[in-house]
């Protein structure tokens, strides 16, 4: 019998430890309210501070509290390159953008058991391994990392099947050519990884391994935002189920400082993705929670500048 399973992806804007330690923090309360409404079985959170205590603190201070509490007994947050000095001259002085070390981490929360011993973190893969010509031209140091945040592969056991959750948050492709190229190469790394193409120091997924890609990829294939052609190629990958929607997942200026009313002309884009593998999965429904015109709208805008998304699937 197929096993129903719900996957969730939520970029919660700048979810710091200061916010997580305060059970009354309005932004974290709003984000938790949305998560509890949909209660995904496996949840990816972008922009959580990469402190080992962060996932547990979020669960205990927010997801266990209030109406319809939910529990995630298994969780992991990967070390990130955000805000980490690289020891090189600009523009390579920091491994990834961040006002402090660990600002933009990626957390995974799960109802199902994680194989902690098999988790892979490829944050230290050198950029030169992906783009030697560009790195020569840009005078990129030999050890400078491809990843500005982190690339995680977390095996989770669902109905006796090891499913690989591939979590990432590529560089924002703005401000300069370096960021644009870095985002593109990060997405190319992802495509090679899910296609079974081994790379420098990287063992890619095997052909028979089911997986789910989740994250804010910072690129919209239709709106001219980011590295459009690269994301289009990724979404056409034969190993992926592509949700049949281009609904926007990002609206500027939401989050902790949301004033209660939206300005006109804000940037909207589809940046967040849940992409199950064709092997072993059937996609039943994909949903972006952008509840305009309802009482949930202030909750969604207070939680983040991104909307929560979820995919209902069957593992076969």
C-alpha positions in Angstrom: 0.0 0.0 0.0 1.3 3.5 -0.8 2.3 5.6 2.2 1.0 9.2 2.3 3.5 11.8 3.4 3.5 15.6 3.5 6.7 17.6 2.9 7.0 21.3 3.9 9.4 24.1 3.0 9.5 27.4 4.8 12.0 30.2 4.6 11.3 32.0 7.9 13.0 35.4 7.6 16.1 35.7 9.8 15.0 33.3 12.5 17.7 34.0 15.1 18.3 32.5 18.5 17.2 35.7 20.1 13.8 35.2 18.6 13.7 31.5 19.3 14.5 32.1 23.0 11.5 34.4 23.4 8.3 32.3 23.5 6.3 35.5 22.8 8.1 36.5 19.7 5.4 37.4 17.3 7.2 36.4 14.1 8.1 32.9 15.4 4.6 32.5 16.9 3.1 33.3 13.4 5.4 30.9 11.6 4.6 28.1 14.1 0.9 28.7 13.7 1.2 28.1 9.9 3.4 25.0 10.4 0.9 23.6 12.9 -2.0 24.2 10.5 -0.4 22.0 7.9 1.8 19.7 10.1 4.2 18.3 7.5 5.9 15.0 8.2 9.2 16.4 7.1 9.9 20.2 7.2 12.8 22.2 5.8 13.4 25.6 7.4 15.7 28.2 5.7 17.2 31.1 7.6 17.3 29.5 11.0 20.4 30.5 12.9 22.8 27.5 12.7 23.1 27.0 16.4 22.8 23.3 17.5 20.1 24.3 20.0 18.0 26.1 17.4 15.6 23.3 16.2 14.9 22.0 19.6 14.3 25.5 20.9 11.8 26.2 18.1 10.0 23.0 18.7 9.7 23.4 22.5 9.0 27.2 22.6 6.6 27.4 19.7 5.5 24.1 18.0 4.6 22.5 21.4 2.6 25.5 22.5 -0.8 26.9 21.7 -3.5 25.2 19.6 -2.9 22.0 17.7 0.7 21.4 18.9 2.9 19.3 16.7 6.0 17.3 17.6 9.2 16.6 15.7 11.3 14.1 17.6 14.1 14.2 15.0 15.9 17.3 13.8 19.2 18.5 12.4 20.7 21.8 11.5 23.8 21.9 9.3 26.8 24.1 9.8 26.7 26.9 7.3 29.2 29.2 5.5 27.0 32.3 6.2 29.1 35.0 7.9 32.2 32.9 8.1 35.5 34.7 7.3 37.4 33.1 4.4 40.8 34.7 5.1 41.1 36.1 1.5 41.0 39.6 0.1 37.6 40.9 -1.1 35.4 39.8 -2.7 36.4 36.4 -1.3 36.7 37.6 2.3 33.6 35.8 3.5 32.5 32.3 2.5 28.9 33.4 2.5 26.9 36.5 3.2 25.8 37.0 6.8 26.0 39.7 9.4 27.2 37.1 11.9 28.5 33.6 11.7 25.7 31.0 11.1 23.0 33.6 10.3 21.4 31.7 7.5 21.3 28.0 8.4 19.1 25.2 7.2 17.2 23.0 9.6 15.3 19.8 9.0 12.5 18.6 11.4 11.0 15.2 11.0 8.4 12.9 12.5 10.4 10.0 10.9 13.7 8.7 12.1 16.8 10.3 10.6 20.0 8.4 9.9 22.3 10.9 11.7 25.4 8.9 10.9 24.8 9.1 7.1 24.1 12.8 6.9 26.3 14.6 4.3 27.2 18.3 4.3 29.0 19.5 1.2 29.5 23.1 2.3 33.3 22.9 1.8 33.3 21.7 -1.9 35.5 24.2 -3.7 33.9 26.4 -6.3 36.8 25.8 -8.6 35.7 22.1 -8.9 32.6 23.3 -10.6 33.9 26.3 -12.6 37.7 26.2 -13.1 37.6 28.6 -16.0 35.4 31.2 -14.3 37.5 30.8 -11.1 40.7 31.5 -13.0 39.2 34.6 -14.6 37.8 35.9 -11.3 41.0 35.0 -9.4 38.9 32.8 -7.0 41.2 31.2 -4.3 41.7 27.4 -4.6 39.8 26.5 -1.5 37.0 29.1 -1.7 33.7 27.2 -1.3 31.0 26.8 -3.9 28.3 27.1 -1.2 27.5 30.4 0.5 25.3 28.5 2.9 25.2 24.7 3.0 24.2 21.7 0.9 22.7 18.8 3.0 21.8 15.2 2.2 19.7 13.8 5.1 18.5 10.2 4.9 15.2 9.7 6.6 13.5 6.4 7.0 9.9 6.4 5.8 8.0 3.1 5.8 11.3 1.2 5.9 12.6 3.2 2.9 15.6 5.5 3.1 14.6 8.8 1.5 17.3 11.3 0.8 16.3 14.9 1.7 18.5 17.3 -0.3 18.3 20.7 1.3 19.9 23.9 0.0 19.6 27.7 -0.1 21.7 29.0 -3.0 23.2 32.5 -3.2 20.9 35.4 -4.0 21.9 36.2 -7.6 22.0 40.0 -7.2 24.4 42.9 -6.8 27.3 41.5 -8.9 28.3 38.9 -11.5 30.0 36.8 -8.8 26.7 36.1 -7.0 24.9 35.4 -10.3 27.5 32.9 -11.3 27.6 31.3 -7.9 23.9 30.7 -7.8 24.0 29.2 -11.3 26.9 26.8 -10.4 25.1 25.8 -7.1 22.0 24.8 -9.1 24.2 22.9 -11.6 25.8 21.1 -8.7 22.3 20.1 -7.5 21.3 18.8 -10.9 24.5 16.7 -11.1 24.0 15.4 -7.6 20.4 14.1 -8.2 21.5 12.7 -11.6 24.2 10.4 -10.1 27.2 12.4 -11.4 30.0 12.2 -8.9 32.1 15.4 -8.5 35.2 16.5 -6.7 35.0 14.8 -3.3 31.3 14.2 -3.8 29.4 10.9 -4.0 26.2 11.6 -5.9 22.9 9.8 -5.3 22.6 6.3 -6.7 20.0 5.6 -9.5 17.7 3.6 -7.1 17.7 6.1 -4.2 14.5 8.1 -3.8 15.0 11.8 -2.8 13.2 15.1 -2.2 14.8 18.4 -3.0 13.6 21.3 -0.7 14.8 24.9 -0.4 14.7 28.5 -1.4 16.6 28.3 -4.7 16.4 32.1 -5.2 15.5 31.8 -8.9 12.2 32.1 -10.7 12.1 30.4 -14.1 9.4 32.6 -15.5 9.8 36.0 -14.0 13.3 36.8 -15.1 14.6 36.7 -11.5 17.9 34.9 -11.1 19.5 32.3 -13.3 16.4 31.4 -15.2 17.8 29.1 -17.9 19.6 27.1 -15.2 16.5 26.5 -13.1 14.5 25.6 -16.2 17.1 22.9 -17.1 16.9 21.7 -13.5 13.1 21.5 -13.5 13.2 19.5 -16.7 15.5 16.9 -15.1 14.1 13.4 -15.9 14.5 12.3 -12.3 12.2 15.0 -10.9 8.5 15.4 -10.5 7.8 19.0 -11.5 4.8 20.7 -9.7 2.5 22.1 -12.4 2.4 25.6 -11.0 4.3 28.9 -11.1 2.6 30.4 -8.1 4.7 33.0 -6.4 6.2 32.1 -3.0 8.0 35.4 -2.2 6.6 38.8 -1.5 8.9 41.5 -0.3 9.0 43.1 3.2 7.2 40.4 5.2 8.6 39.2 8.5 9.3 40.6 12.0 9.0 44.2 10.9 5.9 43.8 8.8 3.8 47.0 9.4 0.4 45.5 8.8 -0.2 46.7 5.2 1.5 45.9 2.0 2.9 48.5 -0.3 2.2 48.5 -4.0 4.9 47.4 -6.4 6.6 44.9 -4.2 8.7 42.2 -5.9 7.0 38.8 -6.1 8.7 35.6 -7.3 8.6 31.9 -7.3 11.7 31.1 -5.3 10.8 28.1 -3.0 10.6 24.5 -4.3 9.7 21.0 -3.2 10.8 18.5 -5.9 10.3 14.8 -5.2 12.0 12.2 -7.3 10.0 10.2 -9.9 11.4 7.0 -8.3 9.1 5.9 -5.5 7.0 9.0 -5.4 3.6 10.1 -6.7 2.7 13.8 -6.3 -0.9 14.2 -5.2 -1.0 18.0 -4.4 1.2 21.0 -4.3 0.2 24.1 -2.4 1.5 27.6 -1.7 0.0 29.1 1.4 -0.6 32.8 0.3 -3.9 33.4 2.0 -4.7 36.9 0.7 -8.1 38.3 1.7 -8.4 36.0 4.8 -7.7 36.3 8.5 -4.5 34.3 7.8 -3.0 37.0 5.7 -1.5 39.0 8.6 -0.2 35.8 10.1 1.6 34.8 6.8 3.1 38.3 6.3 4.3 38.5 9.9 5.9 35.1 9.7 8.1 35.8 6.7 8.6 37.4 3.3 8.3 33.9 1.9 5.1 31.7 2.0 5.0 28.2 3.4 4.7 25.5 0.7 3.9 21.9 1.0 3.6 18.8 -1.2 1.4 15.8 -0.5 2.9 12.7 -1.9 2.6 8.9 -1.8 5.6 6.7 -1.3 5.1 3.6 -3.5 
